């Protein structure tokens, strides 16, 4: 009881014992952009948050009042999109609803009426991890990364964690830029290959060329006069020379395929595009044995998601905000941040984690799969959530695969012919808000993640270890500035 | 403030991690605790306030975020800076050094802290991260409390993906018990209501014993607290008790409102157990009192053998428990649409008519809103008044006077939920099909539903009810689609206050 009486005096006394600075209330606010947000900016941030919250609350009540309303909000037909019926904002909204939609029996969730969650995937068929995309992208804000609990356990036996390869969910910000960069790189590599082939035919002799895209070398290839290729010295990309920037091992090139596959392996939700593919070539391991092509998982639901839903989810992700770099406020810390940036280059991190990749064309065309309709054009630096970024994409990746050494290797082979220890250079933008780190979420902190590097990164890791401890801290400060813009949200 | 030990332990640890990968982390034992004593500071990242003006609220949220970012940079230049700031000592709490607001902030800092091996995360003989728990030892499966309590707002619920897999063999999902992280909103009031119920049951028991002695014959009566009947208790004249007729509560008559099966009476017990099983962070109290099957085989002051002593102080347990007790109260927000309001009203009536309200009792009374946490070290209690100090919105007396009522929609009693929801095995002596009535407040912000998150929607959750709830479930299933919609509208109104946060 005496505690009650003490609280009053303590309140007055607290500043005297030095808690005032700690409490922060009276100390100056270390605004990351230097100044406090302006009234206009605040108004915009609040307006956006409240508008979204209002819409979601109304939709929640609509679904309660009449079952099936939720499904309407994700249900975009590709032929309707093809007619130009929806503007980009509307397409974005469809995608946003898709990202938050809780898939359920009525949608074709799983392959039975009441399947329980199955956290360890069964081979390439997948598991049942959760009900919505948002469920595993909660860290650091909407569309963020996954916590360790949200790891997916891929390609297992359906029960034992030890049989699976572990994957931590990455954030999905700025991925429109990533997709476009990779596409331009693939184009450059294909052009080099085609050039070599043409030259080989012309010269009547084998031609070997170095192949590179956006300053990133992907080894070399040899073209023969008969039109064949030797790709054994190609590195960091598949022999098809298509740069695939999605997935920890870099095995998906397009956002639409990424969204479609995620829905399939995490919710058992099969797109109509996949079903159409099953019709001509039944992919039983991935989709199920039918018997009907329109319902490969035989759960009585067809068109579980439409081609149009695949399109809107790809457009949505491409229009999400872009990560930013926000240095510390304090001048002393800012100095350490600058030297940390220099350390990042000097130690060699930047040779794979390329700070900037230039994008030639900021327009992205999202084409449908089957309808033959027109593409939806997005201007990546203009359309979508703020901040957008520029055509100099501060990605901190070379979008190339590297051998990371035995310490980071997967315990099991994957479904693609890639060594267990090979991973795509993880882009570092947004880093500070995406802990835990690495493909399996083993590292709680950035220094832990750096320490786990091996293989091609071993020399750099050793150089990091050999640094003066203060320089290591500078590097840590710099890496913590790779973040996302602070925004207010109403939690849903 | 020196960083004694932090860099040496850190270096060893990080190396160990890099080389052992997912295998057990091997750490050099060291007697040096990571942080100094008495270094706790409320850093201004969190608040109990809910500013009504939205732009002001947003400004304050952004300011708190700015402080967080700057301190995170400081922590990079001065490793351990954040860890030291949450090193709360029980003596300081008991001496009243911290205001209620400070305690809330310190608890929140702990709740959002990233537990690292330097701080004591993990155990020598457990994997670095494990999705499925090994017996009572736990995973560890997470590095922060907040990473599984995020949905719907601060201290919120976990997604299905965040489910904990308890009491398994460390590898097979099928060996585990699946638990969805519940929302913590209103948790302090739940504990207070339960404590009052336990006291009422104890008084009834004592009265019955006295009566049996006086009358010289066994007496059997129906025993109840706050109107909730917990079966029958028999007292013999010799002072003996027969609790075989009790229902929904253990024979100790202590109402345990936490855990899906009602295992914990207090938030302090919850905090300690979760820190242990999810992060391998061991409180000094558990190190002193718990058996090796819970805390590890290595004995002494470091039973999990990770080389870190005093991983969690008594003060940190207290700060976290007080923080959880101070969580905001969920509220009811009816729809704005006119037609929906009418149907919402009908739904509320239906909730009672169908029988839902017989277990999901809409409200229980509360006599005293003070949350007192008695010291386990012989000192004074640490106390806050939830009606005054808790995070807004707080509990308040009804507008029309009368006692405070807590609208939690639960009887805080265990019930048999039938074979459909029963698990393959019992959990800490509670039978496979038996669960505590889950409070429904904040329901709309805590999807997915049920102990194993097997229901993505409210309706799916209702339809999975069985056992004692079978009649109510059948009554719901017999409704027309339109009538079901009324009930769904009512249940969707159970939500949390709108709040602007910077994630």
Interface residues (C-beta under 8 A of the other chain):
Chain A: X1 X2 X3 X4 X6 X7 X10 X11 X14 X19 X22 X23 X24 X25 X27 X29 X30 X31 X32 X36 X37 X39 X42 X43 X45 X46 X49 X50 X53 X58 X60 X61 X64 X65 X66 X67 X102 X103 X104 X105 X109 X114 X116 X117 X118 X119 X120 X129 X130 X131 X132 X134 X135 X136 X138 X139 X140 X141 X142 X144 X146 X147 X148 X149 X150 X151 X153 X159 X160 X161 X162 X326 X328 X329 X330 X333 X336 X337 X407 X408 X411 X432 X433 X435 X436 X440 X441 X442 X443 X444 X445 X447 X448 X451 X452 X454 X469 X473 X474 X476 X477 X480 X481 X483 X486 X487 X488 X489 X490 X491 X492
Chain B: X7 X14 X15 X17 X18 X19 X21 X22 X41 X42 X43 X44 X45 X54 X55 X57 X58 X59 X61 X62 X63 X64 X65 X66 X67 X69 X70 X72 X73 X74 X76 X77 X78 X79 X85 X94 X95 X96 X97 X98 X99 X100 X102 X114 X115 X116 X117 X121 X128 X129 X130 X131 X132 X141 X142 X143 X144 X147 X148 X150 X151 X152 X153 X154 X156 X158 X159 X160 X161 X162 X163 X164 X165 X171 X172 X173 X174 X178 X335 X336 X337 X339 X340 X343 X380 X381 X382 X383 X444 X445 X447 X448 X452 X453 X454 X456 X457 X458 X459 X460 X464 X481 X484 X485 X488 X489 X491 X492 X498 X499 X500 X501 X502 X503
